[in-house]
């Protein structure tokens, strides 16, 4: 139980966006320190109202964007990457497919081989990885969202977390994973190993 509380605290902290600017919300419903259109502000307000009623069907998907500014359905933050990528939050029922949006990639390694690959969210570590996809528990604007992201990048909102969650312990990436991936990668033992979850970020 102590590990579970620590895991949830880590997830919630990771989902909070850093204060990269010092300006108020540009429109009603928009978060602080971000670019956000009036339409997106209305979408966030609608989502928060649905969250309070327990009927939400969309989720805030934390990804990357090659465009900085007021994009449709998107909150974006100033770039922190050496390449032209910005942090972004996209509200929808699936990951966006347009080329100016990018996601992380998660690979499951076993005995120096990739056994499964998934599209994944920026920064967040899933609480469960199955052959069908990843389950996330995230916090945005003080509201919590539990959802399953399948291999086709589609979202299913869940009422409760899975009964058994994977224990993810961060480790130094083994040489064979570092050598196979020259971009930024973080590695985690799944339930103590030997399987390793390796999350690759396009942010350099």
Secondary structure in CASP SS format (residue, H / E / C, confidence):
PFRMAT SS
TARGET T0000
AUTHOR 0000-0000-0000
METHOD secondary structure of the structure
MODEL  1
X C 1.00
X H 1.00
X H 1.00
X H 1.00
X H 1.00
X H 1.00
X H 1.00
X H 1.00
X H 1.00
X H 1.00
X H 1.00
X H 1.00
X H 1.00
X H 1.00
X H 1.00
X C 1.00
X C 1.00
X C 1.00
X C 1.00
X C 1.00
X C 1.00
X C 1.00
X C 1.00
X C 1.00
X C 1.00
X C 1.00
X C 1.00
X C 1.00
X C 1.00
X C 1.00
X C 1.00
X C 1.00
X C 1.00
X C 1.00
X E 1.00
X E 1.00
X C 1.00
X H 1.00
X H 1.00
X H 1.00
X H 1.00
X H 1.00
X H 1.00
X H 1.00
X H 1.00
X H 1.00
X H 1.00
X H 1.00
X H 1.00
X H 1.00
X H 1.00
X H 1.00
X H 1.00
X C 1.00
X C 1.00
X C 1.00
X C 1.00
X C 1.00
X E 1.00
X E 1.00
X E 1.00
X E 1.00
X E 1.00
X E 1.00
X E 1.00
X C 1.00
X C 1.00
X C 1.00
X C 1.00
X C 1.00
X C 1.00
X C 1.00
X C 1.00
X E 1.00
X E 1.00
X E 1.00
X C 1.00
X C 1.00
X C 1.00
X C 1.00
X C 1.00
X C 1.00
X C 1.00
X C 1.00
X C 1.00
X E 1.00
X E 1.00
X E 1.00
X E 1.00
X E 1.00
X E 1.00
X E 1.00
X C 1.00
X E 1.00
X C 1.00
X C 1.00
X C 1.00
X C 1.00
X C 1.00
X C 1.00
X E 1.00
X E 1.00
X C 1.00
X E 1.00
X E 1.00
X E 1.00
X E 1.00
X E 1.00
X E 1.00
X E 1.00
X C 1.00
X C 1.00
X E 1.00
X E 1.00
X E 1.00
X E 1.00
X E 1.00
X E 1.00
X E 1.00
X E 1.00
X C 1.00
X C 1.00
X C 1.00
X C 1.00
X C 1.00
X C 1.00
X C 1.00
X E 1.00
X E 1.00
X E 1.00
X C 1.00
X C 1.00
X E 1.00
X E 1.00
X E 1.00
X E 1.00
X E 1.00
X E 1.00
X E 1.00
X E 1.00
X C 1.00
X C 1.00
X E 1.00
X E 1.00
X E 1.00
X E 1.00
X E 1.00
X E 1.00
X E 1.00
X E 1.00
X C 1.00
X C 1.00
X C 1.00
X E 1.00
X E 1.00
X E 1.00
X E 1.00
X C 1.00
X C 1.00
X C 1.00
X C 1.00
X C 1.00
X C 1.00
X C 1.00
X C 1.00
X C 1.00
X C 1.00
X E 1.00
X E 1.00
X E 1.00
X E 1.00
X C 1.00
X C 1.00
X C 1.00
X H 1.00
X H 1.00
X H 1.00
X H 1.00
X H 1.00
X H 1.00
X C 1.00
X C 1.00
X C 1.00
X E 1.00
X E 1.00
X E 1.00
X E 1.00
X E 1.00
X E 1.00
X E 1.00
X C 1.00
X C 1.00
X C 1.00
X C 1.00
X C 1.00
X E 1.00
X E 1.00
X E 1.00
X E 1.00
X E 1.00
X E 1.00
X C 1.00
X C 1.00
X C 1.00
END
